[in-house]
Amino acid sequence: MSWSGGKDSALALYHARRDPRRHVTQLLTSVNAHYERVSMHGVRVALLEAQAQRLGLPLHQLRLPEMPAMPEYEQALLDALGEARAAGAAEVVYGDIFLEDLRAYREQQLARAGLRGHFPLWQRPGAELLREFWELGFQAIVVCVNEQHLDASFCGRLLDQDFVRDLPPGVDPCGENGESNTKL
């Protein structure tokens, strides 16, 4: 399971665990080893480890240097995926929603390791996903924003209906275009 610690990966994990054809055995997260934070949005590794413990799943950290080159990242990913495959994994679950190029990239990397991807949130409308997220009792905090889309006042807010209502026009409520990232 590709795990960011945010709402999309949490909802994808929820669906994967409810699917009797799937058995999630571990979480995989890219970590900036220099800062000890999740690469994509800066959440501290200690919080990630606490999430993994609470979920009852081992956390595999893809520990990367501060500014890895793409070949370096891809080799580290391939190594981690190879370890997962050797341990019996057949696929990796992702919380991606609609970015075609990202999904194609992930599937290409997975194929190199002899694995498949599973995308339980794929092509579902953001409003529907958020409604389900809230109805299931999940809560998330916005931990970073892209200031080209949102001002800094959105950071640190609870991802709730007020947050969504306050979004400027054109901003995806799930942050799928990189507008924001969350942490459970």
C-alpha positions in Angstrom: 0.0 0.0 0.0 1.4 3.3 -1.1 0.9 5.4 2.1 1.1 9.2 2.4 -0.7 9.4 5.7 -3.4 11.5 4.2 -7.0 11.2 3.2 -6.7 9.6 -0.2 -4.4 6.8 1.0 -6.6 6.3 4.1 -9.7 5.9 2.0 -7.9 3.6 -0.5 -6.7 1.5 2.4 -10.2 1.3 3.8 -11.5 0.0 0.4 -8.6 -2.4 0.0 -9.2 -3.9 3.4 -12.9 -4.4 2.7 -12.2 -6.2 -0.5 -11.9 -10.0 0.2 -9.6 -10.4 -2.9 -7.0 -8.1 -1.3 -4.7 -8.5 1.7 -2.7 -5.4 2.6 0.6 -6.4 4.2 2.6 -3.2 4.6 2.7 0.5 4.0 5.3 2.1 1.7 6.2 5.7 2.1 8.8 7.9 0.5 10.8 9.8 3.2 13.3 12.6 3.0 16.0 11.0 5.2 17.7 14.4 5.8 14.6 16.0 7.3 12.9 12.8 8.6 9.7 13.8 6.9 7.4 12.4 4.2 8.8 13.6 0.9 5.6 14.9 -0.6 4.2 17.1 2.2 6.6 17.2 5.1 4.8 15.2 7.8 7.2 13.9 10.4 8.2 10.3 10.2 7.2 9.8 13.9 3.6 10.6 13.0 3.7 8.2 10.1 5.1 5.5 12.3 2.3 6.1 14.8 -0.3 5.8 12.0 1.3 2.5 10.9 1.3 1.2 14.5 -2.4 2.2 14.9 -3.2 0.4 11.6 -1.4 -2.7 12.6 0.8 -2.6 9.5 4.6 -2.5 9.1 5.9 0.7 7.6 8.5 0.4 4.9 10.3 3.7 4.4 11.7 4.5 1.0 14.5 6.7 2.5 15.7 9.2 0.0 18.4 11.9 0.1 17.3 15.5 0.3 17.1 16.1 -3.5 17.3 12.7 -5.2 17.7 12.5 -9.0 14.9 10.6 -10.8 17.1 7.6 -11.5 18.1 7.4 -7.9 14.4 7.6 -6.8 13.3 5.0 -9.4 16.1 2.5 -8.3 15.1 2.9 -4.6 11.5 2.3 -5.6 12.3 -0.7 -7.7 14.3 -2.2 -4.9 11.4 -1.7 -2.4 8.9 -3.1 -4.9 11.2 -6.0 -5.5 11.3 -6.7 -1.8 7.5 -6.6 -1.6 7.2 -9.0 -4.5 9.7 -11.4 -3.0 7.6 -11.3 0.2 4.5 -12.3 -1.8 2.9 -9.1 -2.9 1.2 -9.1 -6.3 0.0 -5.5 -6.4 0.3 -2.1 -4.7 -2.7 0.0 -3.7 -2.7 3.7 -4.5 -5.1 6.5 -3.6 -4.8 8.3 -6.9 -8.1 9.8 -8.2 -7.7 11.1 -11.8 -4.2 12.1 -12.8 -3.7 9.8 -15.9 0.0 10.6 -16.3 0.8 9.7 -12.6 -1.2 6.5 -12.9 0.7 5.5 -16.1 4.0 6.3 -14.4 3.1 4.2 -11.4 2.0 1.3 -13.6 5.2 1.5 -15.6 7.3 1.3 -12.4 5.2 -1.6 -11.0 5.5 -3.5 -14.2 9.3 -3.3 -14.0 9.0 -5.0 -10.6 6.5 -7.6 -11.8 3.6 -6.0 -9.8 0.2 -4.5 -10.6 -1.5 -1.4 -9.3 -4.9 -1.2 -7.7 -6.6 2.2 -7.7 -9.9 1.9 -5.7 -10.6 5.7 -5.8 -9.9 6.0 -9.6 -12.3 8.4 -11.4 -14.6 8.9 -8.5 -15.8 12.5 -8.1 -14.0 14.5 -5.4 -17.3 15.5 -3.7 -18.3 11.9 -3.5 -15.0 10.8 -2.0 -15.1 13.6 0.6 -18.6 12.8 1.6 -17.7 9.1 2.1 -14.5 10.1 4.0 -16.6 12.2 6.4 -19.4 9.6 6.7 -16.9 6.9 7.7 -15.7 9.2 10.5 -12.3 10.1 9.1 -10.7 13.5 9.8 -7.8 15.1 8.2 -5.8 18.3 8.7 -4.4 20.3 5.7 -0.6 20.1 6.3 0.6 22.0 3.2 -0.7 24.2 0.4 0.6 25.2 -2.9 0.4 29.0 -2.7 -0.2 29.3 -6.5 -3.6 27.9 -5.7 -4.4 28.6 -2.0 -3.1 31.1 0.4 -1.4 30.0 3.6 -4.5 30.5 5.7 -5.8 27.1 4.4 -2.8 25.3 5.9 -3.6 23.8 9.4 -7.3 23.7 8.8 -9.6 20.7 9.3 -10.6 19.3 6.0 -14.4 19.7 6.4 -17.3 21.3 4.6 -16.3 24.8 5.6 -12.8 24.2 4.1 -14.4 23.0 0.8 -16.9 25.9 0.8 -14.0 28.4 1.2 -12.0 27.1 -1.7 -11.5 29.4 -4.6 -13.0 28.5 -7.9 -11.1 25.9 -9.9 -9.4 24.3 -6.9 -10.0 20.6 -6.6 -11.5 19.8 -3.2 -9.3 16.7 -2.9 -6.2 18.6 -3.8 -5.6 16.2 -6.7 -3.8 18.9 -8.7 -1.3 19.5 -5.9 -3.3 22.4 -4.3 -3.0 20.9 -0.8 -2.1 17.7 1.1 -3.5 16.3 4.3 -2.6 14.1 7.3 -5.1 12.0 9.3 
